[in-house]
Amino acid sequence: MTLTLKQHRRLQSLLLGILAWAIALLLFFPIFWMVLTSFKTEIDAFATPPQFIFTPTLENYIHIQERSDYFHFAWNSVLISFSATLLCMLIAVPAAYSMAFYETKRTKQTLLWMLSTKMLPPVGVLMPIYLLAKGFSLLDSKLALIVIYTLINLPIVVWMVYTYFKDIPRDILEAARLDGATLLQEMVRVLLPISKGGLASTLLLSLILCWNEAFWSLNLTSSNAAPLTALIASYSSPEGLFWAKLSAVSTLACAPILIFGWISQKQLVRGLSFGAVK
């Protein structure tokens, strides 16, 4: 039977919808299983075949709070992530502004060079950064992680902000200059309000990257400045992995940023589709 054009489009839309839901469920399942396992006992967590029906318990969450102060690690994550993100934005916005509106022959090469630094394996620079942190007495300090998180995210943030600024017509800025606006007024009163959607999405992405960073927190902190990623790693012991407790602490570490991302998803998607990934 031959399908009409309208029926073909409906069938295509249906199949794409089913495919999208299948991919979404596939990506969401590890999170669902992690949360589910966090309410199991260690025996149920290791059960074969896996148990979907069990008696839930809160003993894993109670154990986490008794063994380690969750709120101490959570506060470190909040402070370090937000501080690094704000510092990154303060540096990236003027840098992207100069590259977007005062472009030179080497602007593209500079941007590519900045992005190429993300291709360097972090372990390749671990030793010099560790020695620098030790020399400045910054081991196990929040300041060290704030500076490092800022530097590792700066190339991506500059690229994104630069892309947003390039989409803004120069005529708007020239009109502001003709009206007597200074450079600071031009940025604060004209440029930033126009590009606030893109800047907000960049800020959110940088915050997520800082929150999820684990390599540097594990190698440069121990207890005082350790964020939630370090707390998760502490539940890997020589005796083995305690899957239920590990799932519980992972749930507590992921929950704040998942909720924050879910609340701001519209702003994030709109900003990313506006210019950064065209």
C-alpha positions in Angstrom: 0.0 0.0 0.0 1.4 3.4 -1.0 1.5 6.0 1.7 0.5 9.6 1.0 3.0 12.4 1.7 1.1 13.4 4.8 1.0 9.8 6.2 4.7 9.4 5.4 5.5 12.5 7.4 3.4 11.3 10.3 5.1 7.9 10.2 8.5 9.5 10.1 7.7 11.8 13.0 6.4 8.8 15.0 9.6 6.8 14.3 11.8 9.8 15.3 9.8 10.2 18.5 10.2 6.6 19.4 13.9 6.7 18.6 14.3 9.9 20.7 12.5 8.3 23.7 14.6 5.1 23.4 17.8 7.1 23.4 16.6 9.2 26.4 15.7 6.1 28.4 19.0 4.5 27.6 20.9 7.5 28.8 18.7 7.9 31.9 18.8 4.2 33.0 22.3 4.4 34.7 21.0 7.3 36.8 17.8 5.5 37.6 19.8 2.3 38.6 22.2 4.4 40.7 19.3 5.9 42.7 17.5 2.6 43.0 20.7 0.8 44.3 21.2 3.6 46.9 18.1 2.3 48.7 19.2 -1.3 48.7 21.3 -3.2 51.3 24.7 -4.4 50.2 23.4 -8.0 49.8 20.6 -6.8 47.5 23.0 -4.6 45.5 25.1 -7.6 44.7 22.2 -9.9 44.0 22.2 -11.9 40.7 20.0 -11.5 38.8 19.5 -7.8 39.8 16.5 -7.1 42.0 13.9 -4.6 41.0 11.6 -5.4 43.9 13.2 -5.1 47.4 12.6 -3.5 50.8 14.0 0.0 50.6 16.3 1.3 53.3 18.0 4.6 54.3 20.9 2.9 56.1 23.3 3.9 53.3 22.5 7.6 53.6 22.7 7.4 57.4 26.1 5.7 57.1 27.4 8.5 54.8 26.4 11.2 57.2 27.9 9.4 60.2 31.1 8.5 58.4 31.7 11.9 56.7 30.1 15.3 56.9 28.2 15.5 53.5 27.5 19.2 53.9 31.1 20.0 54.3 31.9 18.5 50.9 28.8 19.9 49.4 29.7 23.4 50.5 33.2 23.0 49.1 31.7 22.0 45.7 29.3 25.0 45.7 32.0 27.5 46.7 34.6 26.2 44.3 32.3 25.7 41.3 30.5 29.0 41.6 33.8 31.0 42.3 35.6 29.3 39.4 32.7 30.0 37.1 32.4 33.6 38.0 36.1 34.2 37.7 36.1 32.4 34.3 33.3 34.6 33.0 35.0 37.8 34.3 38.1 36.9 32.2 36.3 35.4 29.2 33.8 38.2 28.5 36.5 41.0 27.9 38.7 38.5 26.0 35.9 37.4 23.7 34.8 41.0 23.3 38.2 42.1 22.0 38.5 39.1 19.7 34.9 39.5 18.3 34.9 43.3 17.7 38.6 44.1 17.3 39.6 41.0 15.2 43.1 40.7 13.9 44.8 38.3 11.5 45.9 36.2 14.4 42.5 36.0 16.2 41.5 32.7 14.7 44.9 31.2 15.4 44.7 32.4 19.0 41.3 30.8 19.5 42.5 27.5 18.0 45.6 27.5 20.2 43.4 28.1 23.3 41.1 25.2 22.3 44.1 22.9 21.6 45.1 23.1 25.2 42.0 21.1 26.0 43.5 18.2 24.1 46.4 17.9 26.6 45.9 15.0 29.0 45.6 16.4 32.5 48.0 13.8 33.9 50.7 15.3 31.6 50.8 18.5 33.6 50.0 17.0 37.0 53.5 17.0 38.3 54.4 20.7 37.6 51.0 21.9 38.9 51.4 19.7 42.0 54.8 21.2 42.7 53.6 24.7 42.1 50.7 24.2 44.5 53.1 22.7 47.1 55.5 25.6 46.6 52.8 28.2 47.2 51.3 26.1 50.1 48.1 25.6 48.2 47.7 21.9 48.5 44.3 21.0 49.9 43.1 24.6 49.4 40.0 25.9 47.7 42.0 28.6 46.0 44.1 26.1 44.1 41.0 24.3 42.7 39.3 27.6 41.9 42.3 28.8 39.8 42.7 25.4 38.1 39.0 25.0 37.3 39.0 28.5 35.9 42.0 27.8 33.6 40.8 24.4 32.3 37.4 25.8 31.4 38.5 29.2 30.0 39.2 28.0 26.4 35.6 26.6 26.0 34.0 29.6 27.7 35.9 32.1 25.6 35.0 30.2 22.4 31.3 30.2 23.3 31.1 33.9 24.3 33.1 34.8 21.2 30.5 33.0 19.1 27.6 34.8 20.7 29.3 38.2 20.3 30.0 37.5 16.6 26.3 37.2 16.0 25.6 40.7 17.4 25.4 43.3 14.6 28.2 45.9 14.9 25.7 48.7 14.0 24.2 48.4 17.5 27.5 49.1 19.2 28.4 51.8 16.7 25.1 53.5 17.5 26.0 53.4 21.2 29.3 54.9 20.5 27.7 57.8 18.5 25.5 58.4 21.5 28.6 58.9 23.6 28.8 55.6 25.4 32.1 54.7 27.0 33.6 51.2 26.6 32.3 50.1 29.9 28.8 51.5 29.2 28.8 49.8 25.8 29.5 46.4 27.4 27.3 46.8 30.5 24.2 48.5 29.0 24.3 47.3 25.4 26.3 44.1 24.8 25.5 42.1 28.0 21.7 42.6 27.9 21.6 41.5 24.2 23.7 38.4 24.8 22.3 37.5 28.3 20.8 34.2 27.0 24.1 33.0 25.5 26.1 34.2 28.6 23.6 32.4 30.9 24.0 29.1 29.0 27.8 29.5 29.0 27.7 30.1 32.8 25.6 27.0 33.3 27.8 24.8 31.2 30.9 26.1 33.0 29.3 25.4 36.4 28.4 21.9 35.4 32.0 21.2 34.2 33.4 22.6 37.5 31.0 20.5 39.6 31.9 17.3 37.8 35.7 17.8 37.7 37.3 14.9 39.6 40.9 14.5 38.5 42.3 17.7 40.1 40.2 17.4 43.2 41.5 13.9 43.9 45.1 14.8 43.3 45.3 18.2 45.0 43.0 17.8 48.0 42.6 15.5 51.0 40.0 16.7 53.4 39.8 20.5 54.0 39.0 21.6 50.4 37.7 18.2 49.1 34.5 18.6 47.0 31.9 15.9 46.4 33.9 14.2 43.7 36.5 13.4 46.3 33.9 12.1 48.7 32.7 9.6 46.0 36.2 8.4 45.5 36.7 7.8 49.2 34.1 4.9 49.0 36.5 2.9 46.9 38.6 0.9 49.3 41.1 -1.9 49.2 38.4 -4.2 50.7 36.3 -3.7 47.5 33.5 -1.6 46.3 30.4 -1.2 48.5 27.9 -0.7 45.7 24.9 0.4 47.8 26.9 3.0 49.7 28.7 4.2 46.6 25.4 4.6 44.8 24.1 6.6 47.8 27.0 9.0 47.9 26.9 9.3 44.1 23.2 10.2 44.2 23.9 12.9 46.9 26.7 14.3 44.8 24.8 14.3 41.5 21.4 15.4 42.8 22.1 19.2 43.3 23.6 19.7 39.8 20.9 17.5 38.2 18.1 19.5 39.8 19.8 22.8 38.9 20.3 21.6 35.3 16.7 20.4 35.1 15.4 23.8 36.3 17.5 25.7 33.9 17.3 23.3 30.9 15.3 25.7 28.7 17.8 28.5 29.2 20.7 26.1 28.6 19.3 24.6 25.4 18.2 27.9 24.0 21.6 29.5 24.6 23.6 26.5 23.2 21.4 26.5 20.0 21.7 30.3 19.6 25.3 30.3 18.5 27.8 28.0 20.1 26.9 24.9 18.2 25.7 26.3 14.9 
